[in-house]
């Protein structure tokens, strides 16, 4: 299990956070994106290369660009489209934590 304790956290809906998140991704540094509680992460992630967690609440090591784009379409959050391009450019991976409503972007 990956330790998320020392990763920086950003609430996606805070003013300017999408640009800070994009910069973090382009620097290839890990990041935790906290999404609003009312956003559903229950999207079709087939084909994104995810490894489901045995407990079922987390999808690990998903292709960052593809996953963020699918979640952007599913949630209608334009901020995720911006981050999808950055993640694709750096080949970042994403863990989708449905239980805590967060996305963990890492290498």
Secondary structure by P-SEA (a helix, b strand, c coil): ccccccbbbbcccccaaaaaaaaaaaacbbbbbbccccccccccccccccccccccccccccaaaaaaaaaaaaaccaaaaaaaaaaaaabbbbbbbccccbbbbcc
